[in-house]
C-alpha cells in the first residue's frame, strides 16, 4: 500500500529568503537524489511542495509544506533511516528550521 509523507517547515525568523528557496529546491530534488539501495534508481514516487497560501489561518507559523509518496513502508523506512541523500539534507537544516511537523498516512486507512 502506498504511503504519503507530509512535512511542514517553520523557518527561523532570521533565515534569508534565498536560503529558504534553496532549502525548498533541495527538498524537492530528493525525488531524484534519493536512490534505492538495490536498483540504484529513484524510489520516491512523487514529491510536491510550496509556500503556504491558505486563507483559513490555521497554519500557525508553518510557512512551507511538502508531500512525498512512497511505494511501501520499506522504502519510507530506508528514506528516513539510511538514505545518504536524505540524511545529508536533514543535517543541512541545522540552524535554519525553527519547527517541523511530519504526518504520514496510508490512503484510506482510518
GIDAHU-V346766 format. One record per pair of residues at least 6 apart in sequence whose C-alpha atoms are under 8 Angstrom apart, sorted by the first residue. I is the first residue (numbers start at 0). J is the second residue. If there is no record, write none. Layout:
# GIDAHU-V346766
i: {I	I}
j: {J	J}
This chain:
# GIDAHU-V346766
i: {0	0	0	1	1	1	1	1	1	1	2	2	2	2	2	2	2	2	2	2	3	3	3	3	3	3	3	3	4	4	4	4	4	4	4	4	5	5	5	5	5	5	5	5	6	6	6	6	6	6	6	7	7	7	7	7	7	7	7	8	8	8	8	8	8	8	8	8	9	9	9	9	9	9	9	9	10	10	10	10	10	10	10	11	11	11	11	14	22	23	23	25	26	27	27	27	29	29	30	30	30	30	30	30	31	31	32	32	33	33	33	33	33	33	33	33	34	34	34	34	35	35	35	42	42	42	43	43	43	43	44	44	44	44	45	45	45	45	46	46	46	46	47	47	47	48	48	48	48	49	49	49	50	50	50	51	51	51	51	51	61	61	69	78	79	79	80}
j: {70	71	105	68	69	70	71	72	105	106	68	69	70	71	72	75	103	104	105	106	66	67	68	69	103	104	105	106	66	67	68	69	101	102	103	104	64	65	66	67	100	101	102	103	64	65	66	99	100	101	102	61	62	63	64	65	99	100	101	61	62	63	64	96	97	98	99	100	60	61	62	63	96	97	98	99	19	61	62	95	96	97	98	94	95	96	97	95	92	48	49	88	88	46	47	48	84	85	41	42	43	44	45	46	41	43	41	84	41	42	43	78	82	83	84	85	40	41	42	82	41	42	74	69	70	74	67	68	69	70	67	68	69	70	66	67	68	69	65	66	67	68	65	66	67	63	64	65	66	63	64	65	62	63	64	58	61	62	63	64	98	99	75	85	85	86	86}
